[in-house]
Amino acid sequence: MVKEKCTKALDVIKVVANSKLGADKFTLLHLYRYLVRSKLHYCCIVYGSARILYLNAIDAHILHLSS
């Protein structure tokens, strides 16, 4: 459930990043923090340390988008 929500949020960020005007890195990182990281931090108590790899994979994906 959370994975799907984060994937949808990342899709929104991709659209913003690839639009004609294109958002700058600062805006993309803010969108990521508000749309994706907030969901992950909310669920962090439930997932505990077992989902660190998932969090790192999403971080790597967004850093790739912003470069």
LINSUL-V977522 format. One record per residue. RES is the residue in one small letter. SS is DSSP state (hx for helix, st for strand, lp for the rest). Layout:
BEGIN
res->RES ss->SS
res->RES ss->SS
END
This chain:
BEGIN
res->m ss->lp
res->v ss->hx
res->k ss->hx
res->e ss->hx
res->k ss->hx
res->c ss->hx
res->t ss->hx
res->k ss->hx
res->a ss->hx
res->l ss->hx
res->d ss->hx
res->v ss->hx
res->i ss->hx
res->k ss->hx
res->v ss->hx
res->v ss->hx
res->a ss->hx
res->n ss->hx
res->s ss->lp
res->k ss->lp
res->l ss->lp
res->g ss->lp
res->a ss->lp
res->d ss->lp
res->k ss->hx
res->f ss->hx
res->t ss->hx
res->l ss->hx
res->l ss->hx
res->h ss->hx
res->l ss->hx
res->y ss->hx
res->r ss->hx
res->y ss->hx
res->l ss->hx
res->v ss->hx
res->r ss->hx
res->s ss->hx
res->k ss->hx
res->l ss->hx
res->h ss->hx
res->y ss->hx
res->c ss->hx
res->c ss->hx
res->i ss->hx
res->v ss->hx
res->y ss->hx
res->g ss->hx
res->s ss->hx
res->a ss->hx
res->r ss->hx
res->i ss->hx
res->l ss->hx
res->y ss->hx
res->l ss->hx
res->n ss->hx
res->a ss->hx
res->i ss->hx
res->d ss->hx
res->a ss->hx
res->h ss->hx
res->i ss->hx
res->l ss->hx
res->h ss->hx
res->l ss->hx
res->s ss->hx
res->s ss->lp
END
